[in-house]
Amino acid sequence: MQNQPNVLVTFLPLIILGVILSFVLIPISKRKGINRLLTFVLIFVPFINLCYIPWLISLTDVSVKNKLAELEKAITKK
């Protein structure tokens, strides 16, 4: 029977990529108005993160939404 690799060593690339993506995507999720804990969890779920990351990046920032709402109020008042 051959030596089986350690489970931690098997998941090490996933863990390293998840930590790197966390440092990049958690500030982005804060700007987009998405829960940071949800972002952290979904980054580590294989195949879900492949759909979640492009969706998160494509969202509009909360500050832009607020500015658009202010502009809409200013236009409708006139």
KOLTI-832987 format. One record per residue (C-alpha): x, y, z; residue in three letters. Coordinates in steps of 0.1 Angstrom, whole numbers, always signed. Example, Ala and Ser with C-alpha at 12.3 -4.5 7.8 and 13.67 -1.06 7.14 Angstrom:
// KOLTI-832987
+-------+-------+-------+-------+
:     X :     Y :     Z : torfi :
+-------+-------+-------+-------+
:  +123 :   -45 :   +78 :   ALA :
:  +137 :   -11 :   +71 :   SER :
+-------+-------+-------+-------+
END
This chain:
// KOLTI-832987
+-------+-------+-------+-------+
:     X :     Y :     Z : torfi :
+-------+-------+-------+-------+
:    +0 :    +0 :    +0 :   MET :
:   +14 :   +34 :   -10 :   GLN :
:   +16 :   +64 :   +13 :   ASN :
:   -15 :   +85 :    +9 :   GLN :
:    -9 :  +123 :    +7 :   PRO :
:   -20 :  +143 :   +37 :   ASN :
:   -54 :  +158 :   +34 :   VAL :
:   -41 :  +192 :   +43 :   LEU :
:   -15 :  +190 :   +15 :   VAL :
:   -42 :  +180 :    -9 :   THR :
:   -63 :  +211 :    -1 :   PHE :
:   -33 :  +235 :    +3 :   LEU :
:   -36 :  +251 :   -32 :   PRO :
:   -73 :  +257 :   -26 :   LEU :
:   -66 :  +273 :    +7 :   ILE :
:   -38 :  +295 :    -6 :   ILE :
:   -59 :  +307 :   -35 :   LEU :
:   -88 :  +313 :   -12 :   GLY :
:   -68 :  +335 :   +11 :   VAL :
:   -54 :  +355 :   -17 :   ILE :
:   -88 :  +360 :   -33 :   LEU :
:  -102 :  +370 :    +1 :   SER :
:   -78 :  +399 :    +4 :   PHE :
:   -88 :  +411 :   -30 :   VAL :
:  -125 :  +404 :   -30 :   LEU :
:  -136 :  +413 :    +5 :   ILE :
:  -129 :  +450 :    +0 :   PRO :
:  -147 :  +448 :   -33 :   ILE :
:  -178 :  +432 :   -17 :   SER :
:  -179 :  +460 :    +9 :   LYS :
:  -180 :  +486 :   -19 :   ARG :
:  -207 :  +466 :   -37 :   LYS :
:  -228 :  +463 :    -5 :   GLY :
:  -226 :  +425 :    -2 :   ILE :
:  -220 :  +407 :   +31 :   ASN :
:  -183 :  +402 :   +36 :   ARG :
:  -187 :  +369 :   +55 :   LEU :
:  -208 :  +355 :   +27 :   LEU :
:  -180 :  +365 :    +2 :   THR :
:  -154 :  +348 :   +24 :   PHE :
:  -174 :  +316 :   +26 :   VAL :
:  -183 :  +314 :   -11 :   LEU :
:  -147 :  +320 :   -22 :   ILE :
:  -137 :  +286 :    -7 :   PHE :
:  -166 :  +266 :   -23 :   VAL :
:  -153 :  +250 :   -55 :   PRO :
:  -173 :  +258 :   -87 :   PHE :
:  -195 :  +282 :   -68 :   ILE :
:  -167 :  +307 :   -67 :   ASN :
:  -163 :  +305 :  -105 :   LEU :
:  -198 :  +320 :  -108 :   CYS :
:  -197 :  +342 :   -77 :   TYR :
:  -165 :  +362 :   -85 :   ILE :
:  -176 :  +375 :  -120 :   PRO :
:  -211 :  +382 :  -106 :   TRP :
:  -196 :  +402 :   -77 :   LEU :
:  -173 :  +422 :   -99 :   ILE :
:  -201 :  +430 :  -123 :   SER :
:  -223 :  +446 :   -96 :   LEU :
:  -226 :  +484 :   -94 :   THR :
:  -210 :  +501 :   -64 :   ASP :
:  -233 :  +514 :   -37 :   VAL :
:  -219 :  +549 :   -40 :   SER :
:  -228 :  +550 :   -77 :   VAL :
:  -263 :  +538 :   -69 :   LYS :
:  -266 :  +566 :   -42 :   ASN :
:  -254 :  +592 :   -67 :   LYS :
:  -279 :  +580 :   -93 :   LEU :
:  -307 :  +582 :   -68 :   ALA :
:  -298 :  +617 :   -59 :   GLU :
:  -297 :  +627 :   -95 :   LEU :
:  -331 :  +611 :  -101 :   GLU :
:  -346 :  +630 :   -72 :   LYS :
:  -331 :  +663 :   -85 :   ALA :
:  -345 :  +657 :  -119 :   ILE :
:  -380 :  +647 :  -107 :   THR :
:  -382 :  +678 :   -85 :   LYS :
:  -379 :  +702 :  -115 :   LYS :
+-------+-------+-------+-------+
END
